Amino acid sequence: MSLLTQEHELARKTAREFAEKYVDPIVRKMDRENYYPRETIRDAGELGILTPTVPAEYGGGGGDLRTAVVVLEELGRISGGFSLLVEALGILFADAVNKHASKRQKEEILPKIASGEKIGAFALSEPCCGSDAAAIQTAAVRRGGEWVINGHKMWITNGHYADYYLVAARTGPREARHKAITVFLLKRSNCVETSPIEVMGVRGTGTAEVKFNNCAASDDDIVGEVNGGWKVIVDTLNVGRTAISGVAVGIARGAFEEALKWARNRELFDRKLIEFQNTQFELAEMYASIETAKTLAYYAAYLYDINSPGFLIMSHVAKLQTARIAVDVTRRAVQIEGGFGYSKESKAEMFYRDAKILEIGEGTNEVMKYVIYKLIEKGQ
């Protein structure tokens, strides 16, 4: 049974052509200058690549989660940074809005996001709490007929340039943990303060520290229900963990392809590097690992698309293993390229730095293993 259909392969072709034409020319600028590719984001919006799972009626691609995975894979093959930027905007923000926001909120915001006219960001992590999201300190307090939000978010992809934020805020005592969290959809205003964060890899993603200073919100700005935000957060992260697996596959593929090309052209001891059995074995290991990662990512997305209960555990298995594979494959690519691989001229070097975030962001390897074991205990 094939996990992908002709429609998925058509989406792949569109994403690949887009990445090679529009993303490849700005890859170095993004990485070296931490350049946020605003115009290229709009270009992606015109093709539906920016929000692959948002319905066509709102300007999105209208695809399923497998569509998102293959799109992110093709973008990641050229640029880990651009792929992660799209994953955070198209899945963590737009897909979450599509699934959990009100009709009014969707009609007002999604067309602007899908077209690339406006930017959205998912604001969850805080200085106190990355892995322990239920311990967030950002608070929304009821005053009169409105909510007033104060708090401090960290590591927010697209955060520095966002026009809208999905903000997780505490609406009850800290002791209540996940039972007292509400998600708000806030439009950027003077109450929002952002500062860019210099990161090791996936640069050019607008990663930022975001502060909310007495931001006013109404009941109409709530996504879901008061104190019902945990459901929104968990659903968004579960889908995101599968989507980011596509980013991992793409990064690994990009590094592998460069290493293969290098080995075919590099001369060593009057022979091509690829003629050495050790090089052949390394490339074979890399290829096998990438195929494993692809299968895991596609299968997890397939389970989601058919509404299988097996999706939950597989989303975490895919996230854990594809992240590990991306880090290992990019490491091997750098090693094959030797001194060149360690230089900034090598894309393998960039992919190596890009890959590391996959073991940290949207759930660390340790959190993935914790969740997987808990699900095993429950018999899933």
N, C-alpha and C positions, 0 to 999 in steps of 0.2 A: 504493500500500500504506500502510495506517495503521500507525504505530508503536505506537499504544496501542489496547487492547481495552476492552470495556465494563467489565471488572473494574477496569482502571486508572482509568477515569472515575468508577466508583463510589468508589474509594479517594480520588480527588480531591474528590468531593462531601463525603465524610465529613471529610476534612482541612480543607476550606474552612469547613464549618459549625462545626467545632471551633475553628478559628482565630478566626473572627468572634465566637463566643460566649465563649470562654475566654481567648484570647490577647490580643485587642484591648483588653480593659479593663486589662491590666497592662503594655502596651507602654511607656507613659511612665514608669511606676515602675521598670521594668527599666533603661531608658536613663538616667534621671536619678539613681537611687539605687544603680545597679549591683545591683539586687535579683535574687536567684536564686529563680525561681518554683517552689518545691518542690511546692506543692499542684497547680499546673497540670501539672507533670510527671506526677504520679499520675493526674490526669484523662486525660492523653494515653495513659498505660499502660492504662487501662480500655478504651480503644477500639482498642488495637493500633497506634496511631500512633507510639508511642515507639520501637518496634523493628519496623519494617514488614517486614523480611526474615527475622526469626526465625520458625521454624516454630510453628504454632498449638499443638503439643503442649507448648511451653514458654511459651505465653501471648503469643506475638508475632503480628504481622499475617499471616504466612505468605505474603507477596508476593514478587515478584521485584525486580530493581534498578529497573525502570521504575516500579514501585509506589512505591519509596522516593523516586525523583526527583520524581514528581508530588506526593507528600505534602510533601516539603521545599519544593517550589515554592509550594504553597498556604500553608504556614506562613510562608515568607519574604516573601510578599506582605503579610503583616500585621506580622511582626517578624523582621528578619534575625537578631537575637540568639537568639530562641527556636528558629528553624529550625537555626541552626548548633549550638546546644546538643543538639538532637535528632539531628542528623547525627553529631556526635562520640560521643554515647552509643549511638545505635542502629546506626550503621555501623562506626565506628572501634573501638568496644568490642564491642557485642553481636554484630554480624555476624561479627567476627573470632573471637570465642569460639565461635560456632556452627560455623564452618568448620574451626577449627584445634585447639580444646580437646578434652580427653578426654570420654567419655560422663559420667563422674562429675562433672567440672567443669561441664559444661553443665547437668546435672540439678540440681546444687546452686545454681548462680548465675543462669542465664538466666531462670527464672520470677520471681525477685526483681527483676531488672533490667527485664524486659518489663512488669511491673505498675507500675513506678515506685516500688516499695517501697525499692529500693536504687539507688545511682548508680554507674556505672562510668566510668573514664577511661582513655584511651590515652596512656601516658607514654613518649614517644620523644625529643622535642627537649630540648636541653641548652644552657646558656650558651655552651659552646664550639662547639656543633654543631647548627645548624638544618637547613640544606640538605645538609650533609655528614653524614648520619645514620650512615654507616659508621665515623665517627670518635668515636662516643660514649665517654664516660669512666666512666659508671656501671658498677660492677663487681660481679659475683657470684663469690665465692671459696668454694671447697669447704673446709669445716672439719668433720672428723669425718663424721657422716652427714647433714649438711645444707649448704645454701648460705647464705652471709651476704652481703647486698646493701647496698652503700653508693653513694650518688650523688645527683645534683642535676639535676632536670628543670625546664624552663621553658616557659611559655606553654601550660600544660595545661588545655584546656577541660574544665569540670566538676571540675577537680583539687581545688579547695578543699573540695568537698562529697562527693567520691567515697568510696564504701565499698569499692570494689575497683579495682585498677589493673592494666592490662596493661603490664608494665614491660620495656623492652628493656635488657638488661645485657650487659656484656662478660664472657665466660667463657674468655677466652684473651688472648694478647698483643695490644697495640694494632696492631702491624704486620700482624696477620692481618685487620684491618678487618672486613668483613662476614662473613667465614668463622668468626668467633669471637664471635658474638652470639646470645644465648638470650633468649626471651621467657618471663617468669614472670607468673603470675596471683596477685597478692598481695591479701590482705584487709587493710583498714586496721587499724592497731594503734598503740600508743604510739611505735613506731619511725618513723612517718610524720609529717613536719612540713610544714604547708602555710601559704603566705602569699598573700593575694589580690593580683592585679596589676590596676592601673587601666589600662584600654585605651581607645583612641579611639572605637571603635565596637563593635558586637555586645556591648553591655554586658549584665550580668546572666547571663553564661554561666559563672560560677564559675572564670574563668581564673586560674591560680595557678602559683606557684613551689612545687615539691614536692621535699622532701628525704627520702631513705631512709637512716636511721641504724642500721646493724647489724640490718637486717630479716632474719629467718630464713625460709628457704623449703626445702621438701623437693622431692624428685624429682617428686612428685605435683603440684607447683605449676607445673611446666614446661608450656608450651603448645608442642606440636610436639616437637622434639628438641633436645638439647644442641648448641649451635653451629649449630642450624638455624633460628634466629630470623629471619634475613634474609628467608627465604621468606615467613614470616608477615607481616613488615613490608611487603614490597613488594606482596604481594597485597592487604593491607589498604589501603595508600595508593592503589593503582590503582583499587580499587572506590570508595574515598573521594573520589577526584578526579572521578569521574562523579557521585557523590551530591551533592557540594558544588556541582556545576554547577546542580543543581536549586535550591539556595539562591540562587545568582546570578540565575537566571531570576525567582525570586519577588521578590527585592529590586528588580530592574529593573521588574517589573510594578507593584509597590507605588508606586514613585516616579512612574512614567508615569501611573498612574491618578489620583494626587493632582494632578499637573501639568495633566492634561487637565481635571479638574474646576475647577481654579483658572482656567485660561485661558477656560473657558466662562462664568465669573462675573465675572472682573476687567474693570473698565471703564477705558479709556485713550483720551483724546482723543475722547470721546463715542462710542466703539465698544467692543465686546467684544474682549478681547485675542486671542481665537481667530479673529477676523475678519481679522487681519493675516496676510499670506501667509508672513512669516517664521516666525510661530508655527505655522502649519499645516505648513510644511516641517520644522520641528524635531520636531513630534509625529510626522510621517510617518517621519522618520529613526529616532526612538526606537522606534516600533512595528515597523519593519522589522528593527531590531537585535534586539529581543526575540524576534521570530519566528525569526530565525536562531539565537539562543541556545537556544530551545526545541528546535529541530530537532537541533542538535548534542547537547544533553543527552539527548534521547530516543533518538537514534540510537546514541550510545555505550552507553547502558544496554541497548538492544535487542541490540547485538552481544554484550554480556556474557551476556544471557539466553539467547541461542542458541549460546553457547559458540564464537563466531567468533574466529579468530586476529587479526582486524582490531580487536578491542576494545582492545588495548594502546595502539596509537598514537592511536586515537580518544578514549580516556579522557583523554589528555594534550592533544589538540587541543581537546576540549570544555572542559576546565579552563582552558586559556589564553584561549580566545576568550570564554567566558561571563563570566569575571572582568573582562576588558577591557570587554565590553559593559555589565556592571553598573555599572562605574565611570563610563563615558561617559554612560549613560542617566541615572544619578542626578545627574551634573554638569549635564546639560542641564535636568533637572527643577528644580534649584535656580535655574538661570539664568532659566528661564521665570517662576518665582515672584518673582524680583527680591529686594527687601529682605525680604519675608516668607520667601522661600526660605532666606535666610541666618540666620533667627531660629530659636530653639529651639522655636517653635510649629509649625514646618513639619516634617512627616514626611519630606519630601524631604531636608532637612538631616540627619536621623537616618540615612536610607537611604544618603546619600552617605558618611557616616562608616562605616557598616556595610560598604559595598561594598569599601572599600580592603583589608580583610583577605583578600579573595578572590584578590588578586594576590600575597599573601604566604604565607598559611597552606596547609598540605598540599602545599607545593611552589610556590616563587615562579614568576613568569612566566619568569624566566631559566632555572630548572631545567626547566620544561616545554619550552622551546625546545631545551635541551641534549638532553633525552631524545628529543624528536621527531626531531631531526637524527640521533641515533645509530640510531634505528629506521629512518630513511630509508636510512642507510648499509647496514643489514642487509637492505634490500629489503622491509621490511614496509609 
